[in-house]
Amino acid sequence: MVCRDVVGPVTNVDPAPLKPGASVAISFEAGAPSELHVDWYEAPADPPAPLGEGRVWAAPFSGTGPVTSGTTAPAESGAYVVTVFGRWQGKGDISYGFYVVVR
């Protein structure tokens, strides 16, 4: 059996601005997770229409995978969808998505 999400991340409507190579701080009320993944994907040229207070992105993203991983914004200008996944041993996990523009 395989458990697979079929909906991409839900993000903010308007992209948050970041400078190239900016460091991004991520913290959780539950404390530091035992596992953390932060992946940056190029956003499609035509983002999905806003749905309420967010955007629901199609999964999977086109291309072969994330542009980069970690808490540093890409050096290349452009629009990105950032996915954040945290897991706490014996307590569960959580996923977040963010729509950002690097310029």
N, C-alpha and C positions, 0 to 999 in steps of 0.2 A: 504494500500500500504506500501511496505517496500523498502527503498533504501539500497542496500547492495553492498559494494565493493567486487569484485571477484578476484582481483589481490592483492597479498600481497605487503609489502613495497619494494621499490627499495632502495638499499644500495650501499655503496662503495664496490669495488671489493675485496680489501685486508683488512682483519680485523685490526682495530685499537687496539693497545695494551693498556690495563688498568690493574692497580694493584687491587687485591681483596679489596673491600670496598672503592675504590676511589670515591671521590665526583666529579660529573660532572656538570659544569656550562652550563646553557642553556639561551641564550638571543635572542631576536628578534628585528629587526630594527623597527618594529611597537610598541615596548614597551612590557610591561608585559601583557600576555593574561588574560582574565577574567576566562578562564578555561584551565588547563594544565594537560595532562596525559603523563606519561613516564613509559613504560612497557618493561620489559626484558624477552625475550623468549629464551629458549635453541635453538641454531641453529641445524638443522639436521646434522647428521654425514657426509652426502654428500650434500654440498651446491650446489645450482644451478650454472650452468656454467655462466661465465661472459657474459653479453650482452652489447656490447659497453663498456662504462665506469662504468657500474654498475652491480648489481645482482638483478634479479626480483624473489622474494621469493613467493612460493605458499601460498595461504590463504585457509582455516585457518591453523595455525600451528598445528602440532600434539600435543596431550596432552590436558589438561583441561584449560590451561590459562597461564598467565605470571608467571615466576618464582618469580619475585618480581616487585614492582612498586616504582617509585621515582627516585631521582637523585644520588643515591649511587649504585655503581657496586655491584653485588653479591659477597659474601665471597668465593663462590666455583669457582675454576678454570674451564675454559671451554669457548666455543664459544657461543656468544649470538647475537640475533637480537634485537635491541632496537628501539621501535617505540615511536615517539614524536608527540603529537597532541595538537595544541593550537587553542583556539577560542577567538575572540574578539567580544564583544557584538555589534551587528549592523554592523560589518565590515567583517565577514567571518571567515574562519578557514584554517588551513594548517596542513599537515602531513609530517613527515620526518622519514626516516629509517636509521639505522647505524648498520654495522656489526663490532663487537668487539670481542676480545679475552681477557679473564681475566686470568692472570698468575702472 
